[in-house]
Amino acid sequence: MTAHPPTCALILAGGRGTRMGGVDKPGLVVRGRRLLDIALAATAHLGTTVVVGPHRDDLDAGVVQTQESPIGTGPVSALWAGLHVIDLPEDAVVVVLAADLPQISRGVVDALVDTLDSESRANLVACAVDENNRTQFLLSAWIFHELRDRIAALREHDGLDNQPMKKLLTQGFSTLQVSGTADCDTPEDLERARDLPRLTITEARAAILESLTPLRPRRAVLAESVGATLAEPLVAQGDLPRSPVSAMDGYAVAGDGPWRIRQEIRVAGADATLELADGEAIRIATGAHLPTGASAVVRDEHVVTEVAEGTEDSPPRLTLLPNTPLRNDARPQGEDWTVGFTIAPAGTPVTPVLVSAATSGDVAEGAVRGPVRARVVTTGDEIRRDGPLREGQTRDSIGGILPLLLGRCGATCISDTHLRDTADGFANTLAADDNADLIVIVGATGGGAADEMRSALDRLGARIVVGRVASRPGGSQITAVLPNGKVVLGLPGNPYAAVTTLLTMLPTIVGALTGRTPMPPLLGTIENASEVSSDALRLLPVTQIDDGRWHADPSVRTSHLAGLIGRAAFALVPASAPDNVVAELVLLG
């Protein structure tokens, strides 16, 4: 297997936004995050991160900070300064990016890196090309020695002060067309960046996985942590079986037959010391430990007992039946695993099955993340949980079941409350000091006059991870992160929209917070997709027709959940889909 070369990010964060009035451009906030923080998140998985620009006290201690000298002498000079604070091998990969790319993501960074080939002169440099067909020289990937040598040559001949990046690219480079790479150079660019895009569900899930910070690991009793995720491998502390045991009811025998049958019976759990001499046999039960000296276990149906004529006082003899296959029905010590065997890797959810397997491996505790502690809030003056309904009110039909649905997704509901429409209700709810990791809010995600959650998130400085999704229902959902790290999932108010959106998105949030290894989606063929699809993805109840084929309901009422009765799943039917399209299924049972 070929080892991957080391990687490094060189983030240029010293430019002044002259076309924006001289502001600190990397410090501008887009959807709750500074442009610099967006660049740091997109490159956090690389080996080393260097930020070139004014020193910032709030950056992680692992980020290397430096600045070009003289200050403000351009991007090439800044790169040269960055290269001098790192020690990389010749074939290392260096990703260069400016801290003014509001939509840069890990996927774009990885795509650029994958374009490089240190063995080919044609692929030592790769530059991104944005949606407007502009080459983004400050979003590029380089083989280390190529970047260093080109800057050194330019420095020797022309100097580095105020040199444009394209001066480094006169010797050729490859390009990669990618989306989401437009930079922010003007106030208009910034406003466009701050306008929330309508993401696909796939894009929304990817944004959540990339943006959320996993919870801190903790030591916990596994049997009390169902719904959590392993933060370290589950390693067996004992052999299984712990000693040789019988796999069948029969006889433990020593040596070749025939054997003399002893009177003792070996049962499961017996701890008495027992030793067989050569030519002896003893009755043994399934699961019983083999006596010392036993060479095999033979099952009842493969043997016959007999007493020799005239020797009533002699022990009976055990012989194999004719044409009996030669086999040993004993399980050796450690047949399933030995001490140190990895029963489950880190990232595996803690389920009852995993708890059982851990117990078999003599493991009671482990390092876990989660379960995610969630607070459920149902909003609106028109919603009433109990008591008689007044004019204009409707019954809260899902608040009572949301804790159960959260549990299915790996989250534990720690409170379930109703929030009336008040001027400061959302701000107080979102800012509450509690031990929740997640707040699930039903209603108030649209843009109506009574829907104050979005403005409350803005006032609190929340970072919007998902602001709109191209799906029906669920288009108005929100995923945001508060400054204290708490995650907010805003659901539509209609019961069907709220439940299907929750089941579609919450597993991704739980996975991101607990470091869970993603499972491949369940897929099925929607036989009538062309009839039910529209210009946006639809979440529709489905009924199984036969193995792998499903029929989608053409419409569903969203004000209640009756449309899900008798349905095993709902499907994510793609926009403008043909019949027999393969779609993701979300199980309801």
KEGUSE-554576 format. One record per residue (C-alpha): residue in three letters; x, y, z. Coordinates in steps of 0.05 Angstrom, whole numbers. Each point is the difference from the previous one (the first is absolute). Layout:
// residues N
(ALA (X Y Z))
...
END
This chain:
// residues 589
(MET (0 0 0))
(THR (27 68 -20))
(ALA (5 49 58))
(HIS (-34 67 -10))
(PRO (48 60 2))
(PRO (-6 50 58))
(THR (-48 58 -11))
(CYS (1 73 20))
(ALA (-48 59 -7))
(LEU (28 70 -12))
(ILE (-57 48 14))
(LEU (11 73 -20))
(ALA (-36 43 51))
(GLY (35 67 -4))
(GLY (-35 35 -56))
(ARG (-38 65 13))
(GLY (-67 5 -36))
(THR (16 65 -38))
(ARG (-63 -6 -41))
(MET (-39 -8 66))
(GLY (29 61 34))
(GLY (63 -32 27))
(VAL (-34 -50 47))
(ASP (33 -62 28))
(LYS (-28 -45 -54))
(PRO (18 -68 32))
(GLY (-38 24 62))
(LEU (-65 13 -38))
(VAL (-57 -45 23))
(VAL (-41 -41 -48))
(ARG (-57 -42 30))
(GLY (30 3 69))
(ARG (73 -15 -18))
(ARG (59 43 -18))
(LEU (28 -11 -69))
(LEU (64 -22 33))
(ASP (-37 -52 42))
(ILE (-33 -27 -64))
(ALA (69 -10 -31))
(LEU (27 -33 64))
(ALA (-59 -48 2))
(ALA (9 -20 -73))
(THR (74 -17 12))
(ALA (-4 -27 72))
(HIS (13 -71 -24))
(LEU (67 18 -31))
(GLY (63 -14 38))
(THR (24 71 13))
(THR (-35 67 -3))
(VAL (37 66 -9))
(VAL (-36 67 2))
(VAL (38 58 -30))
(GLY (-25 68 26))
(PRO (-7 41 63))
(HIS (5 -42 63))
(ARG (-68 -22 27))
(ASP (-2 -21 73))
(ASP (-64 -41 -9))
(LEU (29 -52 -49))
(ASP (14 -70 23))
(ALA (69 -11 29))
(GLY (14 -52 -54))
(VAL (-6 52 -55))
(VAL (67 29 -21))
(GLN (-4 76 -8))
(THR (49 44 -37))
(GLN (0 63 -43))
(GLU (37 25 -61))
(SER (53 54 6))
(PRO (-9 55 -18))
(ILE (-74 -6 19))
(GLY (-49 8 -57))
(THR (47 -19 -57))
(GLY (-48 -48 -34))
(PRO (-18 -73 -5))
(VAL (65 -28 -27))
(SER (40 33 55))
(ALA (-50 -28 50))
(LEU (9 -71 -28))
(TRP (75 6 5))
(ALA (-8 19 74))
(GLY (-46 -59 12))
(LEU (48 -49 -32))
(HIS (55 21 47))
(VAL (-36 -21 63))
(ILE (-13 -72 -20))
(ASP (44 -59 -13))
(LEU (-29 -44 -55))
(PRO (28 -56 -44))
(GLU (8 13 -74))
(ASP (-63 -37 -20))
(ALA (-46 31 52))
(VAL (-65 32 -25))
(VAL (-12 73 16))
(VAL (-70 29 -8))
(VAL (0 76 -10))
(LEU (-63 38 14))
(ALA (-21 71 17))
(ALA (-45 12 59))
(ASP (-55 32 -43))
(LEU (-36 -62 -26))
(PRO (-67 -5 35))
(GLN (-20 -67 -29))
(ILE (66 -37 0))
(SER (-8 -71 26))
(ARG (42 -61 16))
(GLY (-26 -34 -63))
(VAL (29 55 -45))
(VAL (67 -3 37))
(ASP (3 -76 -8))
(ALA (-19 4 -74))
(LEU (58 47 -13))
(VAL (49 -44 39))
(ASP (-23 -61 -39))
(THR (16 35 -65))
(LEU (74 4 16))
(ASP (51 -52 -23))
(SER (71 8 26))
(GLU (25 -46 -55))
(SER (-27 43 -56))
(ARG (26 69 -18))
(ALA (-68 17 -28))
(ASN (-36 -11 67))
(LEU (45 33 52))
(VAL (-47 59 7))
(ALA (-77 2 -2))
(CYS (-42 63 2))
(ALA (-75 5 11))
(VAL (-45 30 -53))
(ASP (-64 31 27))
(GLU (-71 2 -28))
(ASN (17 62 -41))
(ASN (58 -36 -33))
(ARG (51 41 37))
(THR (64 -33 23))
(GLN (8 8 75))
(PHE (75 3 9))
(LEU (-10 7 75))
(LEU (-37 -66 3))
(SER (52 -49 -24))
(ALA (39 -62 19))
(TRP (75 -9 -10))
(ILE (54 -52 8))
(PHE (43 34 52))
(HIS (66 2 -38))
(GLU (-35 30 -61))
(LEU (-30 57 40))
(ARG (66 14 36))
(ASP (42 -2 -63))
(ARG (-46 45 -40))
(ILE (-2 53 55))
(ALA (75 -4 9))
(ALA (12 11 -75))
(LEU (-47 60 -1))
(ARG (34 28 62))
(GLU (68 -4 -33))
(HIS (-20 33 -65))
(ASP (-56 50 17))
(GLY (-9 1 75))
(LEU (-63 -20 36))
(ASP (-31 66 23))
(ASN (-70 11 -29))
(GLN (8 -55 -51))
(PRO (-66 -31 -24))
(MET (-11 -75 7))
(LYS (-3 -10 -75))
(LYS (74 16 -3))
(LEU (10 -69 32))
(LEU (-42 -35 -52))
(THR (36 18 -65))
(GLN (28 -71 -3))
(GLY (-67 -33 -6))
(PHE (-51 -31 47))
(SER (-62 -44 -1))
(THR (-69 25 17))
(LEU (-61 -28 34))
(GLN (-71 27 -10))
(VAL (-33 3 68))
(SER (-61 34 28))
(GLY (-3 42 63))
(THR (67 34 -11))
(ALA (-19 72 -16))
(ASP (37 49 45))
(CYS (-24 63 36))
(ASP (33 62 -28))
(THR (-57 50 2))
(PRO (-59 17 46))
(GLU (-45 -32 -53))
(ASP (40 -65 3))
(LEU (-8 0 76))
(GLU (-76 10 -4))
(ARG (-6 -57 -50))
(ALA (41 -44 46))
(ARG (-45 17 59))
(ASP (-62 -20 -39))
(LEU (-16 -71 24))
(PRO (5 -50 -57))
(ARG (-53 -52 -11))
(LEU (39 -65 11))
(THR (-17 -70 -22))
(ILE (-9 -49 56))
(THR (67 -31 -18))
(GLU (33 68 4))
(ALA (-35 16 65))
(ARG (24 -64 32))
(ALA (71 12 -25))
(ALA (-2 71 29))
(ILE (-22 -28 68))
(LEU (54 -53 1))
(GLU (53 52 -18))
(SER (-24 55 47))
(LEU (-18 -32 66))
(THR (52 -13 53))
(PRO (-3 -69 33))
(LEU (-16 -4 74))
(ARG (56 -14 49))
(PRO (11 -75 13))
(ARG (-17 -27 69))
(ARG (9 -66 37))
(ALA (-67 -33 11))
(VAL (-34 -66 15))
(LEU (-19 -26 -69))
(ALA (-66 -31 24))
(GLU (-20 70 23))
(SER (22 35 -64))
(VAL (-45 -28 -55))
(GLY (-5 53 -53))
(ALA (72 24 10))
(THR (57 -14 -48))
(LEU (67 -34 15))
(ALA (56 51 5))
(GLU (52 -55 0))
(PRO (2 -72 -25))
(LEU (-36 -52 42))
(VAL (56 -49 17))
(ALA (-12 -68 31))
(GLN (28 -8 70))
(GLY (-11 -75 2))
(ASP (4 -59 -47))
(LEU (-65 -29 -27))
(PRO (-9 -54 19))
(ARG (43 10 61))
(SER (19 -74 -1))
(PRO (-15 -60 -45))
(VAL (-75 -17 3))
(SER (-47 -50 -30))
(ALA (-41 23 -59))
(MET (-48 -59 4))
(ASP (-31 -48 50))
(GLY (42 -63 -3))
(TYR (64 -27 29))
(ALA (68 30 14))
(VAL (51 -53 -19))
(ALA (75 -9 9))
(GLY (39 -35 -55))
(ASP (-26 -48 -53))
(GLY (-61 -43 14))
(PRO (-31 -42 23))
(TRP (-3 35 68))
(ARG (-18 -20 71))
(ILE (-59 43 24))
(ARG (9 30 68))
(GLN (-59 12 46))
(GLU (9 76 8))
(ILE (-39 49 -43))
(ARG (30 66 -21))
(VAL (-52 56 -1))
(ALA (5 73 -21))
(GLY (27 43 57))
(ALA (33 -57 38))
(ASP (65 22 31))
(ALA (24 -66 30))
(THR (68 -23 -24))
(LEU (-5 -61 -43))
(GLU (52 -37 -41))
(LEU (-10 -54 -52))
(ALA (51 -55 -12))
(ASP (13 -27 -69))
(GLY (-57 -45 -22))
(GLU (-51 32 47))
(ALA (-65 37 -16))
(ILE (-48 42 41))
(ARG (-71 25 -13))
(ILE (2 75 -16))
(ALA (-53 53 -12))
(THR (1 57 -51))
(GLY (40 58 28))
(ALA (37 -41 53))
(HIS (75 9 7))
(LEU (41 -58 -25))
(PRO (36 -41 54))
(THR (75 -1 0))
(GLY (27 -53 -48))
(ALA (-61 1 -46))
(SER (20 -3 -73))
(ALA (-68 8 -32))
(VAL (-76 2 9))
(VAL (-43 -49 -38))
(ARG (-74 14 -7))
(ASP (-53 -50 23))
(GLU (-24 -19 -69))
(HIS (70 -22 -21))
(VAL (12 -51 56))
(VAL (-30 -62 33))
(THR (9 -26 70))
(GLU (6 -74 16))
(VAL (15 -45 59))
(ALA (46 -60 -12))
(GLU (-34 -68 13))
(GLY (16 -30 68))
(THR (33 63 25))
(GLU (-58 36 34))
(ASP (47 33 50))
(SER (43 29 -56))
(PRO (-15 71 -25))
(PRO (-39 4 -64))
(ARG (38 13 -64))
(LEU (-10 56 -50))
(THR (13 -13 -74))
(LEU (-9 40 -63))
(LEU (-55 -23 -47))
(PRO (24 -27 -68))
(ASN (13 52 -54))
(THR (-3 57 51))
(PRO (36 63 -24))
(LEU (62 19 37))
(ARG (-16 65 35))
(ASN (12 33 66))
(ASP (-60 35 30))
(ALA (41 40 50))
(ARG (12 75 -4))
(PRO (72 18 14))
(GLN (18 57 47))
(GLY (-2 66 -39))
(GLU (-37 -29 -60))
(ASP (-41 63 -8))
(TRP (53 49 24))
(THR (59 8 46))
(VAL (20 56 47))
(GLY (14 63 -41))
(PHE (-47 -16 -57))
(THR (-39 60 -26))
(ILE (-74 -17 8))
(ALA (-23 66 -29))
(PRO (38 61 -26))
(ALA (-6 72 24))
(GLY (-61 33 -32))
(THR (-46 -60 13))
(PRO (-67 17 33))
(VAL (-12 -29 69))
(THR (-60 -45 -9))
(PRO (-27 -58 41))
(VAL (36 -47 -47))
(LEU (66 36 11))
(VAL (-11 -1 76))
(SER (-10 -75 -4))
(ALA (62 -11 -41))
(ALA (40 44 47))
(THR (-24 -42 59))
(SER (23 -63 -37))
(GLY (68 33 -6))
(ASP (1 16 74))
(VAL (-6 75 -13))
(ALA (-49 40 42))
(GLU (25 71 -11))
(GLY (28 40 -58))
(ALA (13 69 -28))
(VAL (-62 27 -35))
(ARG (-29 64 -28))
(GLY (-73 12 17))
(PRO (-55 -18 2))
(VAL (-19 69 -26))
(ARG (-42 36 52))
(ALA (-57 36 -35))
(ARG (-52 51 22))
(VAL (-65 -1 -40))
(VAL (-38 66 -6))
(THR (-68 5 -36))
(THR (-18 71 -18))
(GLY (-62 42 -14))
(ASP (-59 31 37))
(GLU (-45 -42 -45))
(ILE (28 -65 28))
(ARG (-33 -31 62))
(ARG (25 -64 33))
(ASP (-58 -14 47))
(GLY (-65 29 23))
(PRO (-57 25 -43))
(LEU (17 35 -65))
(ARG (-19 72 -9))
(GLU (-18 33 -65))
(GLY (60 1 -47))
(GLN (39 -53 39))
(THR (23 -69 -23))
(ARG (23 -61 38))
(ASP (74 -15 8))
(SER (0 -67 -34))
(ILE (75 -13 -4))
(GLY (31 30 63))
(GLY (-14 -64 38))
(ILE (32 -46 -51))
(LEU (62 41 -16))
(PRO (40 -28 60))
(LEU (-13 -70 -27))
(LEU (23 20 -69))
(LEU (62 33 29))
(GLY (17 -65 36))
(ARG (-4 -37 -66))
(CYS (52 47 -29))
(GLY (48 -6 59))
(ALA (-20 62 40))
(THR (-27 4 70))
(CYS (-56 49 14))
(ILE (15 37 66))
(SER (-59 48 -4))
(ASP (-63 11 -42))
(THR (-33 68 5))
(HIS (-47 48 -36))
(LEU (20 71 -18))
(ARG (-51 54 -11))
(ASP (10 57 -50))
(THR (33 55 42))
(ALA (50 54 -18))
(ASP (58 -31 36))
(GLY (-23 -73 4))
(PHE (48 -27 -53))
(ALA (60 38 25))
(ASN (-11 -24 71))
(THR (-11 -71 -22))
(LEU (61 -2 -44))
(ALA (44 34 52))
(ALA (-23 -44 58))
(ASP (58 -28 41))
(ASP (-12 -75 3))
(ASN (37 -64 -17))
(ALA (-34 -12 -67))
(ASP (43 -13 -61))
(LEU (-58 11 -48))
(ILE (-64 41 -2))
(VAL (-55 -26 -45))
(ILE (-50 54 -15))
(VAL (-66 -15 -36))
(GLY (-29 58 -38))
(ALA (25 71 -12))
(THR (48 -16 -56))
(GLY (-36 37 -55))
(GLY (1 75 -14))
(GLY (-67 20 28))
(ALA (-10 57 49))
(ALA (-8 -48 59))
(ASP (62 -40 -18))
(GLU (54 30 43))
(MET (50 -57 4))
(ARG (43 22 -58))
(SER (7 71 26))
(ALA (15 -27 70))
(LEU (55 -43 -29))
(ASP (29 60 -35))
(ARG (-2 42 63))
(LEU (35 -54 40))
(GLY (56 -6 -52))
(ALA (-19 -71 -21))
(ARG (34 -32 -60))
(ILE (-50 -24 -51))
(VAL (22 -67 -28))
(VAL (-63 -16 -38))
(GLY (-49 56 -14))
(ARG (-44 -28 -56))
(VAL (-7 -68 -33))
(ALA (-27 -17 -69))
(SER (-52 -50 24))
(ARG (-75 -6 10))
(PRO (-16 1 56))
(GLY (58 24 43))
(GLY (25 57 -43))
(SER (-1 51 58))
(GLN (41 -42 48))
(ILE (59 30 37))
(THR (63 -29 30))
(ALA (42 50 39))
(VAL (55 2 52))
(LEU (-3 49 58))
(PRO (64 34 25))
(ASN (2 -49 59))
(GLY (2 -59 -49))
(LYS (-72 -21 12))
(VAL (-35 -24 -64))
(VAL (-69 24 -21))
(LEU (-44 -41 -46))
(GLY (-61 40 -24))
(LEU (-56 -42 -28))
(PRO (-62 22 -40))
(GLY (-63 6 41))
(ASN (-45 -49 -38))
(PRO (2 -70 33))
(TYR (17 -39 -63))
(ALA (54 50 -21))
(ALA (29 2 70))
(VAL (5 -75 9))
(THR (27 -17 -69))
(THR (51 57 4))
(LEU (22 -24 69))
(LEU (10 -72 -23))
(THR (37 23 -62))
(MET (49 49 33))
(LEU (7 -18 74))
(PRO (41 -64 -11))
(THR (52 43 -36))
(ILE (2 50 57))
(VAL (7 -56 51))
(GLY (54 -31 -42))
(ALA (39 65 -5))
(LEU (-4 14 74))
(THR (20 -70 21))
(GLY (50 -17 -55))
(ARG (-42 -57 -26))
(THR (21 -36 -63))
(PRO (-54 15 -53))
(MET (-41 -60 -22))
(PRO (-17 -7 -74))
(PRO (-72 20 -13))
(LEU (-55 -50 -10))
(LEU (-21 2 -73))
(GLY (-61 -22 -38))
(THR (-29 4 -69))
(ILE (-60 47 -6))
(GLU (-43 -31 -55))
(ASN (-45 61 -10))
(ALA (51 55 10))
(SER (-18 39 -63))
(GLU (-72 6 25))
(VAL (19 27 69))
(SER (63 41 -12))
(SER (1 75 -9))
(ASP (51 55 -10))
(ALA (29 -12 69))
(LEU (16 -63 41))
(ARG (-62 -26 35))
(LEU (-7 -39 65))
(LEU (-56 -50 -13))
(PRO (-28 -61 36))
(VAL (14 -65 -37))
(THR (-28 -71 0))
(GLN (42 -60 -18))
(ILE (-25 -37 -62))
(ASP (52 -55 -3))
(ASP (73 -9 16))
(GLY (34 67 -11))
(ARG (-59 35 -35))
(TRP (-44 52 33))
(HIS (-62 40 -18))
(ALA (-3 73 23))
(ASP (-63 35 21))
(PRO (-12 56 -50))
(SER (-20 49 54))
(VAL (-2 5 76))
(ARG (-35 47 48))
(THR (52 36 43))
(SER (-45 23 57))
(HIS (0 -69 32))
(LEU (37 -67 -2))
(ALA (-57 -44 -24))
(GLY (34 -7 -68))
(LEU (56 -39 34))
(ILE (-46 -52 31))
(GLY (14 -68 -31))
(ARG (62 25 -35))
(ALA (68 -31 13))
(ALA (40 59 -26))
(PHE (0 65 -37))
(ALA (43 13 -61))
(LEU (42 59 -22))
(VAL (-26 2 -72))
(PRO (47 42 -43))
(ALA (-25 58 -42))
(SER (-25 -17 -70))
(ALA (14 -73 12))
(PRO (-17 -55 -51))
(ASP (-37 -63 20))
(ASN (42 -53 37))
(VAL (49 52 25))
(VAL (42 -23 59))
(ALA (-14 44 61))
(GLU (19 3 73))
(LEU (-49 -31 49))
(VAL (-9 21 72))
(LEU (-31 -54 42))
(LEU (-57 18 48))
(GLY (-3 -63 42))
END
